[in-house]
Amino acid sequence: MASRSSALRYYILVRLLLAPLMIWTITTVVFLLLRATPGDPIDALLGPRAPQEAKDILRGQLGLDAPIWLQYVRYLGNLLRFDLGSSLSSQGETVWQIIQNHFPATVELSVCGMVVAAVVGLGVGAIAASRPNSALDAGGRLFGILTYAVPMYWFGMILQLIFSVQLGWFPIGTRYPLSGTAPQGFTGLYLVDSLLSGNLAQFGTAIYYLALPSLTLGILISGVFERIVRVNLKQTLRADYVEAARARGISERRIVTAHALKNALIPVITVLGLTFASLLGGAVLTEVTFSWPGLANRLYEAISERDYPVVQGLMVFFAVIVAVISILIDILNAYIDPRIRY
């Protein structure tokens, strides 16, 4: 036990030391790619027909006239001071302010989408694995393939056409009606703030506007969990201890829910955490399709506007989230499964 604990501590220490290297690599790649792709942020700000003298003045004010290596050194120096910079297109708005204003919307959408994905994916995968070589098993496979292959933006638009345009059950987009007063609170999460203030009407409205984007995101992600659960649960159901449980007369449902499913969920935890981390930083298509005012949508706008500081700052922020969550997932797996060695 002592040797395993020391090995785990050593592994965690190595991961913590490698995390800054990963963040630095992502930062460097994004910095170089932004400057290698066609387009000029000054043209995006002033327009291509602006006088060249005005362009040169603004370029000097923003520090974009300096050599690339000097811009890179300045940027790394700002990062070491936790200064992510300020937006070029929104004068006076810092990247930290953008994160504060838009990140709660992304968190809310990602959490609700993950809940839908976990419930649907684990349920379909468990049912399919418990009935091998049956119609349910074939249906589970088809579900996993379709949810993986269908483009998210196309699926979102189809749901909008059906449930918003044709049936009128849900709003087409946005996070809250413009005519209403959004929940106010320190978290920025409408569901949480409305509950803390005791305003159930605002809570219901927030759920109403969140439902369709969450279903879109959750259903398409659920296929990943379905495939992992189905494959691992099938292998677990062939284990010796499962056969012994069947020989003792334990019902198949209890074997699946109380014994096999718990062991089959170990790899799911890893995928669950990393998928959630990627959602926090990459639910761009869903947010753009539903005009969701989240951080991924803001990143899409910054890329379109060639807003270097915002793109770089948000990518660093997302990289830190992925690094932290991946380390936490590894630690959680080690404590859940004592067979894991480092």
C-alpha positions, 0 to 999 in steps of 0.5 A: 500500500505504501509503495502504491501511494508513493507511486501515485504521488510521483505520478501526480507530481510528474503530471503537475510538472508536465501541465505547464509544458502542455499549456506552453505548447498550446500557447505557442502553436496558437500564437504562430498559427494566428500569424501564419493564417491569411488576414490582418486584424487591423483590416478587421478593425478599420476595414480594408479601405482605411488610410494606410497611415491610420493602419500604421498608427493603430498597428503601432499602438497595439504592438503589432508592428514589432517582430514576431519574436518580440511579440511572442516574448511580450505575450509570454511575459504577460502570461506569467503575470496572469495577464491575458490581454485585452480585446482588439475589437471590443476596446477596453474589455479584457479577456478576463472580463470576457471569461467572466461574462460568457463562461457561466453560459458555457458551463450551464450548457455543458453540465446539462448536456453531459447529464443528458449524455450520461443518462441516455448513453449509459442507459442505451449501452447497458440495455444493449450489452445485457441483450447481446446479439439481439435487436436491442444490441443492434439498435444500440450499435446503430445509435452509437454510429449515428450519434457519432456521424451526424454533424452537430450543427445539422442536427441542431438546425433540424431540431430547431426546424421541428420543435421551434419553427414547426411545433413552436415548443421551444425558442429558436435560440438565445439564453433568456428572452430579451424582454425579460429580466435575467436572473441576477447573482454572483455565479452567473449561472441562471439556474443556480441564481434563480434558485438562490433567489427563490424565483421559480418563474426565472428558473423555469424560463432558464430551463425552457431556453436551455432544453433544446441546446442541451438535448442537441449536445447531449444526444450526440455526445451520448453515443460515445458513452454508449459504445464504451459502456456496451463494449466494457459491460459485455466483457464484464458480463463474461467474467468469472465472478459474474458466472458465479453470481448467476450460479447462485441464482442472482437475477440478471438485472441485479448482476448488471446493476450491482456488479458488472456495471460498476466495473464497466464504468471505470473507463467511462469516468475517464471519457466523461471527464475529458469530454466535459473538459472538451465541451467547456472549451469546444461546444462552438457549433452548438453555441453558434447554432443556438446563438448561445452567448457562451465562451465558445461562441465568443471564441468563434467571433474572435477568430472571425474578427482576427482578435489575437489576444482574445483567441490566445487568452481563451485557448490558454484558459481552455488548456488549463481546464483540460489539464486540471480535469485530466489530472483529477480524472487520473487521481479519481481512477486510481482511488476507484480501481486499486488495480491501477498502477503508475 
